[in-house]
Amino acid sequence: MTYSADFRQKVLAIKEQEGLTQAEAAERFGVGVASITRWNKCLESKSMRTKPATKLDMKALEEDVKMYPDGYQYERAARLGVCQRAIGYALKRLGVSYKKKHCRIRKRTKTHDSSFRKK
């Protein structure tokens, strides 16, 4: 959970004013001791990592998705020369997901009912 910058400053200020230890301040504010230790080092919150793909050409993956919309990840990996997990991460970055129905429940019809009765 990310705490706001003003909350972090408030916790550290009260810790200094009242001479609390990190454990006491953590218990008082309901945060972890490790969090207060981290805030002492750097008060700014860490942003998400936005590193581009290094082993995979994202344009080539987009084209592959357009050409083979029902392709499996291992097939894409073989075509693009990377591992299957790299394809999974890249598809997640692109926002592409497939939800396939593998199991269907057939509705009963009159022909099915009559065939069961005859047997």
C-alpha positions in Angstrom: 0.0 0.0 0.0 1.3 3.4 -0.9 1.0 6.1 1.7 0.7 9.8 0.8 3.8 12.1 1.1 2.1 14.3 3.7 1.3 11.2 5.9 4.9 10.1 5.6 6.2 13.6 6.6 3.7 13.7 9.5 4.9 10.3 10.8 8.5 11.2 10.7 7.9 14.7 12.2 6.0 13.2 15.2 8.7 10.5 15.6 11.3 13.2 15.9 9.2 15.5 18.1 8.3 12.9 20.7 11.6 10.9 20.4 9.9 7.7 19.4 11.8 4.7 18.1 10.9 3.3 14.8 9.1 0.4 16.3 7.0 2.7 18.6 6.1 5.0 15.7 5.2 2.0 13.5 2.9 0.7 16.2 1.3 4.1 16.9 0.5 4.8 13.2 -0.2 1.2 12.2 2.5 0.9 9.6 5.5 -1.4 9.2 8.9 -0.8 10.8 10.5 -1.4 7.4 8.3 1.4 5.9 9.5 4.0 8.4 13.1 2.9 7.8 12.6 3.3 4.1 11.0 6.8 4.6 14.0 7.9 6.6 16.2 7.1 3.6 14.0 8.5 0.9 10.6 10.2 1.5 9.5 10.0 -2.2 7.5 7.0 -3.3 8.9 4.8 -5.9 7.2 4.9 -9.3 6.4 1.9 -11.4 9.1 0.6 -13.7 8.5 1.6 -17.3 11.2 -0.3 -19.0 10.6 -1.1 -22.7 10.9 -4.7 -24.0 14.5 -5.5 -24.9 14.3 -9.0 -26.5 11.1 -8.6 -28.4 10.0 -6.2 -31.1 6.6 -4.9 -30.0 5.6 -3.9 -33.5 6.3 -7.4 -34.7 4.2 -8.8 -31.9 1.3 -6.5 -32.9 1.5 -7.7 -36.5 1.6 -11.3 -35.3 -1.5 -10.8 -33.2 -3.3 -9.3 -36.2 -2.2 -12.1 -38.6 -2.8 -15.0 -36.1 -5.5 -13.8 -33.7 -6.1 -17.3 -32.3 -2.4 -18.2 -32.0 -1.1 -19.7 -28.8 1.7 -18.0 -26.9 4.2 -20.9 -27.6 3.5 -20.5 -31.3 4.1 -16.8 -31.2 7.3 -17.4 -29.2 8.6 -19.8 -31.9 7.8 -17.3 -34.7 9.4 -14.4 -32.9 12.4 -16.3 -31.4 11.7 -15.7 -27.7 10.4 -17.8 -24.8 6.7 -18.2 -24.1 6.8 -16.2 -20.9 8.2 -13.1 -22.7 5.2 -13.3 -25.0 2.9 -13.4 -22.0 4.5 -10.3 -20.5 4.4 -8.5 -23.8 0.8 -9.3 -24.5 0.0 -8.0 -21.0 1.8 -4.7 -21.9 -0.2 -4.5 -25.1 -3.5 -5.2 -23.2 -4.3 -8.3 -25.3 -6.1 -11.1 -23.5 -7.9 -14.1 -24.8 -10.7 -15.8 -22.9 -11.6 -19.0 -24.6 -14.5 -21.3 -23.8 -13.2 -24.9 -23.7 -16.3 -26.5 -22.2 -19.8 -26.1 -23.4 -22.9 -27.5 -21.8 -25.3 -28.8 -24.4 -29.0 -28.0 -24.0 -31.3 -30.9 -23.8 -33.6 -31.3 -26.8 -36.6 -33.5 -27.4 -34.5 -35.9 -29.6 -32.0 -36.4 -26.7 -34.9 -37.0 -24.3 -36.6 -39.5 -26.5 -33.4 -41.4 -27.2 -32.8 -41.8 -23.4 -36.3 -43.1 -22.9 -36.0 -45.8 -25.5 -32.9 -47.3 -24.0 
